[in-house]
């Protein structure tokens, strides 16, 4: 039998009917357990086949299996090292097996998930150790290995692709569970929850680099329910927030481990049945647009103890003293033509990436062609001007990898705000962007807004941006040119304000923050002036920071003299 389509569940079939079962039949033998049963039962039809979903289920061993192998969507431009399956060791036994028993993990579960052990050099101890091997398969290919020694040191296979552990298990299901460690996968498997995956490297506070999600995002496209069963600590909660942001609150459900650290601890303390129950009773993320005190209780308690959280900074010392921001907000950046607005915004994005790992998407019609914009970003990361002789060097490869992985350029024949925000939402999900730059706003039009009333048009435009920023917890930076420029009595062009932008009153009212970038051609300096900050703890209205602009690198070098107040910021 062959199938009409080469695709199931959005994945291209690599090998149809990989176990050579009775194709087209709805029942038959199980490829996992039938060969190990008593001779009289080896041909018993103990399994159900769902060819449309590509999933089989055994009623004897209670396990599930993929009927086909699948190709991954898309082709990565990166080259990864692949572990050699012959080197992953033997099945765990003796002392290691006994240790797993203390964690309520059976030998059967270890066999099911192909956990092995073997000798491995561990950099933490500087010697070869006997290590548990958690083997990361995608289809039938070994993609990565996680090593754990007896001292609880970990490492992943050097140069291998980062993917979710046990990712094969979610294919064919419309729901799945995400946990924070391989032990939690084993625990849930032990409790009968098989479609569960783990992040490869735990949760790290203030890290938004979920490259393993980027590499596996296709596996979650068809999931109507994603249960987040991560650790209850601060880093785990930050990870949960990022998953909700990227996978969508409407699909995410939350698990309360009732004081236990994670799924494995809950298994030990409460048993299989209760662990299965706590997964089955996971609660949906609170209804969007409606909240109660309990929904914000954690933030409330933190605020009472610690006050306002510090804002995010770009890494320019004098500028950081007068301005910072939160995500979920938008900044309006204005200035006369050729004052360096776009270039300073690039500098901010590079700073956010260096400080916090943020990725940025640009909708910048005026920054075309893309290779020139890329060159600007390379120079700022290089902190100099790369030469032709640098191409192919280690530094060139390092910097170009940084720019390739962290900056994305939205290309359209005619830029529409709705389409830009739609593409931005896709980039949040697939790449985890934290910044969106619209440069300039007048070339990214809102085609659905009525243009007869400028103020109304402006407010509708900015409202859409604000909704996007809040929903996806993204910082949006909008570059807006002034419509009119005025000269002072000496013939010099006056510094514009936000009121000089078309629909200026709405810009000032709606923007969370406003910045002026102004170039002094005589002094050959650039200044950034705070036109507005919505929250006092984030900056100082009217304060200025002054810079030299370095032509080779395109970087802004802080000057010692500025006009910011001498008073410290509220968080200092």
Secondary structure, DSSP 8 states (H G I E B T S, - for coil): ---S-SEETTEEEEESSTT---TT-SEE--TTTGGGS-GGGTT---EEEETTTTEEEETTT--EEESSEEE-SS--SS------GGGS-EE--HHHHHHHHHTT--HHHHHHTT-EEEEEEETTTTEEEEEEEEEEEETTEEEEEEEE-TT--EEE-TT-----BTGGGGTT-SEEEEESSHHHHHHHHHTT--SEEE-SS---TT----HHHHHHGGGGTT-SEEEEE--SSHHHHHHHHHHHHHH-TTTEEE---TT-SSHHHHHHHH-HHHHHHHHHT-EE---TT---GGGGHHHHHHHHHH-S---B--S-HHHHTTB-B-SS-EEEEEESTTSSHHHHHHHHHHHHHHHH---EEEE-GGG-SHHHHHHHHHHHHHTS---GGGTTSHHHHHHHHHHHHHEEE---SS-BHHHHHHHHHHHHHHH---EEEEE-GGGSB-TTS-SSSHHHHHHHHHHHHHHHHHHHT-EEEEEEEBS---B-TTS-B----GGGBTTHHHHHHH-SEEEEEEEETTTTEEEEEEEEESSGGGB-TT-EEEEEEETTTTEEEE-S-----SS--TT-
